[in-house]
Amino acid sequence: MMKNFIRTFAGFLLAILLILGLFLLAFPKAGDRFRTEKKVSALSAKHVSYAALGDSLTEGVGDATGQGGFVPLFAKEIENSTGGSVSSQNFGKAGDTSTQIYNRMMKSKKITDGLKKANIITITIGGNDVLKVIRDNVTKLSSMTEKDFVKPEELYQARVKKLLDKIRENNPQAQIYVLGIYNPFYLNFPDLTVMQNVIDSWNTATAGVVSQEKNTYFIPINNLLYKGSGDKQAVEADSSTSAVANNLLYTEDHFHPNNIGYQIMADAVFASYKEVNQK
């Protein structure tokens, strides 16, 4: 009995340590649509100004082309659909929490000017905030539960609202699309439900804030990315192990999206854009 308990505890502790290791690799130190607004009319301008704000998902970590992940892909889809042109500015920085994104925005005139002039704004936020909770509780990883994420989630919601409100002070008209976060560990740790539940809860929190903002839309991406795609879901990463690989993630860190993953993200944002702007 005691031997089985020790084995179970050791297995759980190992899983948590592996997750922390992957998080630390993925995030260097320095993420259903909800809305209440009616659909707005289509953008009529032949030229669209687009500003992207956020963390590594905006910067495009994992994009083999080095062009900025989903940002240029989304811009291109707008151009193809409207026949006009899109000028985009990428203000993404890997490792940024919601606090760091806000502070960077407030300190940079280039960012504030870019957001002020934009017709369209996308934001990726939240993944590093979840990571920070884990880092802050590193001494008790094996005993962490969903309750450990509740208070940080409430504080995170307040920071997201503060960020959106500040953007709105300078730009009351732009369409803002806020992307959710996803669980990159699901395939390797499907029984570690605490992480999936935390991701779901934080996405719900973000969506709740977004639903209170005018002309602002939440884009869920977890269900699009966390299991991989098509016939290649749960492909074996190494024939000598039982580990599996998500075919939508960057093979160097198994956390950030790869080019296919970023295309899926761009498609999701563009689908919302089309719905919002349909005549």
LINCORJO-V655913 format. One record per residue. N is the residue number from 1. RES is the residue in three letters. SS is DSSP state (a for helix, b for strand, c for the rest). NEAR is the number of other C-alpha atoms within 10 Angstrom. Layout:
n: [N | N]
res: [RES | RES]
ss: [SS | SS]
near: [NEAR | NEAR]
//
This chain:
n: [1 | 2 | 3 | 4 | 5 | 6 | 7 | 8 | 9 | 10 | 11 | 12 | 13 | 14 | 15 | 16 | 17 | 18 | 19 | 20 | 21 | 22 | 23 | 24 | 25 | 26 | 27 | 28 | 29 | 30 | 31 | 32 | 33 | 34 | 35 | 36 | 37 | 38 | 39 | 40 | 41 | 42 | 43 | 44 | 45 | 46 | 47 | 48 | 49 | 50 | 51 | 52 | 53 | 54 | 55 | 56 | 57 | 58 | 59 | 60 | 61 | 62 | 63 | 64 | 65 | 66 | 67 | 68 | 69 | 70 | 71 | 72 | 73 | 74 | 75 | 76 | 77 | 78 | 79 | 80 | 81 | 82 | 83 | 84 | 85 | 86 | 87 | 88 | 89 | 90 | 91 | 92 | 93 | 94 | 95 | 96 | 97 | 98 | 99 | 100 | 101 | 102 | 103 | 104 | 105 | 106 | 107 | 108 | 109 | 110 | 111 | 112 | 113 | 114 | 115 | 116 | 117 | 118 | 119 | 120 | 121 | 122 | 123 | 124 | 125 | 126 | 127 | 128 | 129 | 130 | 131 | 132 | 133 | 134 | 135 | 136 | 137 | 138 | 139 | 140 | 141 | 142 | 143 | 144 | 145 | 146 | 147 | 148 | 149 | 150 | 151 | 152 | 153 | 154 | 155 | 156 | 157 | 158 | 159 | 160 | 161 | 162 | 163 | 164 | 165 | 166 | 167 | 168 | 169 | 170 | 171 | 172 | 173 | 174 | 175 | 176 | 177 | 178 | 179 | 180 | 181 | 182 | 183 | 184 | 185 | 186 | 187 | 188 | 189 | 190 | 191 | 192 | 193 | 194 | 195 | 196 | 197 | 198 | 199 | 200 | 201 | 202 | 203 | 204 | 205 | 206 | 207 | 208 | 209 | 210 | 211 | 212 | 213 | 214 | 215 | 216 | 217 | 218 | 219 | 220 | 221 | 222 | 223 | 224 | 225 | 226 | 227 | 228 | 229 | 230 | 231 | 232 | 233 | 234 | 235 | 236 | 237 | 238 | 239 | 240 | 241 | 242 | 243 | 244 | 245 | 246 | 247 | 248 | 249 | 250 | 251 | 252 | 253 | 254 | 255 | 256 | 257 | 258 | 259 | 260 | 261 | 262 | 263 | 264 | 265 | 266 | 267 | 268 | 269 | 270 | 271 | 272 | 273 | 274 | 275 | 276 | 277 | 278 | 279]
res: [MET | MET | LYS | ASN | PHE | ILE | ARG | THR | PHE | ALA | GLY | PHE | LEU | LEU | ALA | ILE | LEU | LEU | ILE | LEU | GLY | LEU | PHE | LEU | LEU | ALA | PHE | PRO | LYS | ALA | GLY | ASP | ARG | PHE | ARG | THR | GLU | LYS | LYS | VAL | SER | ALA | LEU | SER | ALA | LYS | HIS | VAL | SER | TYR | ALA | ALA | LEU | GLY | ASP | SER | LEU | THR | GLU | GLY | VAL | GLY | ASP | ALA | THR | GLY | GLN | GLY | GLY | PHE | VAL | PRO | LEU | PHE | ALA | LYS | GLU | ILE | GLU | ASN | SER | THR | GLY | GLY | SER | VAL | SER | SER | GLN | ASN | PHE | GLY | LYS | ALA | GLY | ASP | THR | SER | THR | GLN | ILE | TYR | ASN | ARG | MET | MET | LYS | SER | LYS | LYS | ILE | THR | ASP | GLY | LEU | LYS | LYS | ALA | ASN | ILE | ILE | THR | ILE | THR | ILE | GLY | GLY | ASN | ASP | VAL | LEU | LYS | VAL | ILE | ARG | ASP | ASN | VAL | THR | LYS | LEU | SER | SER | MET | THR | GLU | LYS | ASP | PHE | VAL | LYS | PRO | GLU | GLU | LEU | TYR | GLN | ALA | ARG | VAL | LYS | LYS | LEU | LEU | ASP | LYS | ILE | ARG | GLU | ASN | ASN | PRO | GLN | ALA | GLN | ILE | TYR | VAL | LEU | GLY | ILE | TYR | ASN | PRO | PHE | TYR | LEU | ASN | PHE | PRO | ASP | LEU | THR | VAL | MET | GLN | ASN | VAL | ILE | ASP | SER | TRP | ASN | THR | ALA | THR | ALA | GLY | VAL | VAL | SER | GLN | GLU | LYS | ASN | THR | TYR | PHE | ILE | PRO | ILE | ASN | ASN | LEU | LEU | TYR | LYS | GLY | SER | GLY | ASP | LYS | GLN | ALA | VAL | GLU | ALA | ASP | SER | SER | THR | SER | ALA | VAL | ALA | ASN | ASN | LEU | LEU | TYR | THR | GLU | ASP | HIS | PHE | HIS | PRO | ASN | ASN | ILE | GLY | TYR | GLN | ILE | MET | ALA | ASP | ALA | VAL | PHE | ALA | SER | TYR | LYS | GLU | VAL | ASN | GLN | LYS]
ss: [c | a | a | a | a | a | a | a | a | a | a | a | a | a | a | a | a | a | a | a | a | a | a | a | a | a | c | c | c | c | c | c | c | c | c | c | c | c | c | c | c | c | c | c | c | c | b | b | b | b | b | b | b | b | c | a | a | a | a | c | c | c | c | c | c | c | c | c | c | a | a | a | a | a | a | a | a | a | a | a | a | a | c | c | b | b | b | b | b | b | b | b | c | c | c | c | c | a | a | a | a | a | a | a | a | a | a | c | a | a | a | a | a | a | a | a | a | c | c | b | b | b | b | b | c | c | a | a | a | a | a | a | a | a | a | a | c | a | a | a | a | a | a | c | c | a | a | a | a | a | a | a | a | a | a | a | a | a | a | a | a | a | a | a | a | a | a | a | a | a | c | c | c | c | b | b | b | b | b | c | c | c | c | c | c | c | c | c | c | c | c | c | a | a | a | a | a | a | a | a | a | a | a | a | a | a | a | a | a | a | a | c | c | c | c | b | b | b | b | c | c | a | a | a | a | c | c | c | c | a | a | a | c | c | b | b | c | c | c | c | c | c | c | b | b | c | c | c | b | c | c | c | c | c | c | c | b | c | a | a | a | a | a | a | a | a | a | a | a | a | a | a | a | a | a | a | a | c | c]
near: [5 | 7 | 8 | 9 | 10 | 11 | 11 | 12 | 14 | 13 | 13 | 17 | 16 | 14 | 17 | 20 | 15 | 14 | 18 | 17 | 11 | 16 | 23 | 15 | 14 | 21 | 21 | 12 | 12 | 10 | 26 | 12 | 16 | 18 | 19 | 13 | 14 | 9 | 13 | 13 | 10 | 14 | 16 | 10 | 11 | 11 | 15 | 21 | 19 | 25 | 27 | 27 | 26 | 29 | 27 | 27 | 29 | 24 | 23 | 26 | 26 | 25 | 21 | 12 | 10 | 11 | 14 | 23 | 28 | 28 | 27 | 22 | 20 | 26 | 20 | 18 | 17 | 18 | 17 | 11 | 10 | 17 | 11 | 14 | 16 | 21 | 14 | 19 | 20 | 21 | 22 | 24 | 20 | 19 | 22 | 24 | 24 | 23 | 18 | 17 | 23 | 20 | 13 | 17 | 21 | 15 | 10 | 11 | 11 | 13 | 18 | 19 | 14 | 21 | 26 | 19 | 17 | 22 | 20 | 21 | 23 | 25 | 24 | 23 | 27 | 28 | 24 | 27 | 21 | 21 | 18 | 16 | 15 | 20 | 15 | 10 | 14 | 14 | 10 | 11 | 18 | 17 | 12 | 15 | 12 | 13 | 10 | 14 | 16 | 14 | 11 | 15 | 21 | 12 | 10 | 22 | 22 | 13 | 17 | 22 | 17 | 16 | 18 | 19 | 14 | 16 | 20 | 17 | 9 | 14 | 17 | 13 | 15 | 22 | 21 | 26 | 22 | 25 | 28 | 26 | 26 | 25 | 21 | 26 | 22 | 19 | 18 | 16 | 17 | 11 | 11 | 14 | 12 | 14 | 21 | 21 | 13 | 20 | 21 | 18 | 16 | 27 | 24 | 19 | 18 | 25 | 24 | 17 | 20 | 25 | 17 | 15 | 17 | 18 | 20 | 23 | 26 | 26 | 25 | 25 | 21 | 20 | 13 | 15 | 23 | 22 | 20 | 21 | 16 | 8 | 8 | 13 | 16 | 18 | 15 | 14 | 14 | 10 | 9 | 7 | 8 | 9 | 14 | 18 | 22 | 28 | 24 | 26 | 23 | 20 | 15 | 11 | 15 | 20 | 23 | 24 | 28 | 25 | 22 | 18 | 25 | 28 | 19 | 21 | 26 | 20 | 16 | 18 | 24 | 21 | 14 | 16 | 19 | 13 | 12 | 19 | 14 | 12 | 10]
//
